[in-house]
Amino acid sequence: MKRSNFRILVPILALASCGEYECLNAQFTFSLIGFSSIETDTIILRKYTKTTNFLTALDTFRITPNNTRYSFTGDTLRFTAYSSDILMRSDFDYEISLPKAGKTFKLAKITEEKQSKKLSLFNDKVACINPIRSYELNGQLTSEENVFGILFLKK
């Protein structure tokens, strides 16, 4: 009798875990390499409609030590606490300006790999985020994988 229950239970459990779910769209930020604290005391992040050649601005965010916490590790500026306003997504193009350094980074054609995960035996979802696979930085295509959600921008 126990053997027949096992034969029924195994297929039911297998079918219960057949579902899949989509991973979250990539969200990423940036770090700056080689810039001084004076050059980074004001950073301007502009968001544009994708594929409009930076003509259709949607929003502008001013990033300063007063509204965003960041620190230097060696020569790299890292954001340690920030608002969701500076999280970037592949749905848009971006321009990152450092007025005191006279430097502007244009980020476009961001692509991410759409991934999905199978549900666990108990239909639990494990967090997953689509990785960035390529982007164009100042007109140069870069196809390095962005695993940790940070783009490193060099002086």
C-alpha positions in Angstrom: 0.0 0.0 0.0 2.8 2.5 0.8 4.5 1.6 -2.5 1.4 2.7 -4.5 1.2 6.0 -2.6 4.8 6.7 -3.5 4.1 6.0 -7.2 1.3 8.6 -7.1 3.1 11.1 -5.0 6.3 11.3 -7.1 4.6 12.4 -10.4 2.4 14.9 -8.5 5.5 16.5 -6.9 7.3 16.5 -10.3 4.4 18.3 -12.0 4.1 20.8 -9.1 7.6 22.1 -9.8 7.3 22.4 -13.6 6.7 26.2 -13.7 9.1 28.9 -14.7 9.3 32.6 -13.9 11.1 35.5 -15.6 14.0 37.1 -13.9 13.9 40.8 -13.0 15.0 43.4 -15.5 18.6 44.5 -15.0 19.2 47.5 -12.7 22.7 48.8 -12.4 24.7 51.8 -11.3 28.2 53.0 -12.0 31.5 53.6 -10.3 34.1 56.1 -11.3 37.8 55.3 -11.6 40.6 57.8 -11.5 38.6 60.9 -10.5 39.3 63.1 -7.5 36.7 64.0 -4.8 36.6 67.6 -6.2 35.8 66.3 -9.7 33.0 64.1 -8.4 31.3 66.5 -5.9 28.6 67.0 -8.5 27.6 64.3 -11.0 24.7 64.9 -13.4 22.8 61.8 -14.6 20.4 62.3 -17.6 17.9 59.7 -18.7 16.9 59.6 -22.4 14.4 57.8 -24.5 16.2 54.8 -26.0 17.5 55.1 -29.6 16.8 58.8 -29.9 20.5 59.7 -30.2 20.3 61.6 -26.8 17.7 64.0 -28.2 14.7 63.2 -26.0 15.6 63.8 -22.4 13.2 62.3 -19.8 14.8 63.2 -16.5 17.9 64.7 -14.9 19.3 63.8 -11.5 22.0 65.7 -9.7 24.2 63.4 -7.6 26.1 65.1 -4.7 27.5 64.1 -1.3 24.4 65.8 0.1 21.9 63.4 -1.5 23.9 60.3 -2.1 26.4 58.6 0.1 29.6 57.5 -1.7 33.2 56.8 -0.8 36.5 56.2 -2.3 38.3 52.8 -2.3 41.7 53.5 -3.7 41.1 55.5 -6.9 37.5 54.2 -7.3 34.4 56.1 -6.3 31.6 53.7 -5.1 28.1 54.6 -4.2 27.3 53.1 -0.8 23.7 54.5 -0.4 21.6 56.1 -3.0 18.0 56.7 -4.1 16.5 54.6 -6.8 16.8 57.6 -9.1 20.4 56.6 -10.0 19.6 53.0 -10.8 19.8 52.6 -14.5 17.9 50.1 -16.8 18.3 48.8 -20.3 15.0 50.6 -21.3 16.8 54.0 -21.6 20.0 55.7 -22.7 22.0 57.7 -20.2 24.5 60.6 -20.0 26.7 60.9 -17.0 28.4 64.3 -16.7 31.1 65.4 -14.3 31.2 69.2 -14.9 34.3 69.8 -12.8 36.3 67.1 -14.6 35.0 68.2 -18.0 34.0 64.6 -18.7 30.8 63.1 -20.1 29.9 59.5 -20.6 27.2 58.5 -23.1 25.7 55.1 -22.5 23.4 53.7 -25.1 22.2 50.4 -26.7 22.1 48.6 -23.4 21.1 45.0 -23.9 20.4 42.4 -21.2 20.0 38.6 -21.5 16.4 37.7 -20.6 16.6 34.8 -18.3 14.1 32.6 -16.4 14.3 30.1 -13.5 12.4 27.0 -12.8 10.3 27.0 -9.7 11.6 24.9 -6.8 9.9 21.7 -5.6 7.9 23.9 -3.2 7.2 26.6 -5.9 9.6 29.0 -4.2 11.1 31.8 -6.3 14.8 32.5 -6.0 15.8 36.1 -6.8 17.4 36.4 -10.2 18.2 39.5 -12.2 19.0 39.6 -15.9 22.6 40.4 -16.6 23.7 43.2 -18.9 25.4 41.7 -22.0 26.5 44.7 -24.0 26.3 48.5 -24.2 27.7 51.3 -26.2 29.9 53.7 -24.2 30.8 57.0 -26.0 30.1 55.2 -29.4 32.2 52.1 -28.6 30.4 48.8 -28.3 31.4 46.9 -25.1 30.3 43.3 -24.7 31.6 42.5 -21.3 29.3 40.8 -18.9 28.1 43.0 -16.0 27.6 40.5 -13.2 27.5 42.8 -10.1 25.3 45.6 -11.5 28.1 48.2 -11.7 29.6 49.8 -14.8 33.1 51.0 -14.2 33.8 54.3 -15.9 37.4 55.3 -16.3 38.9 58.9 -16.5 
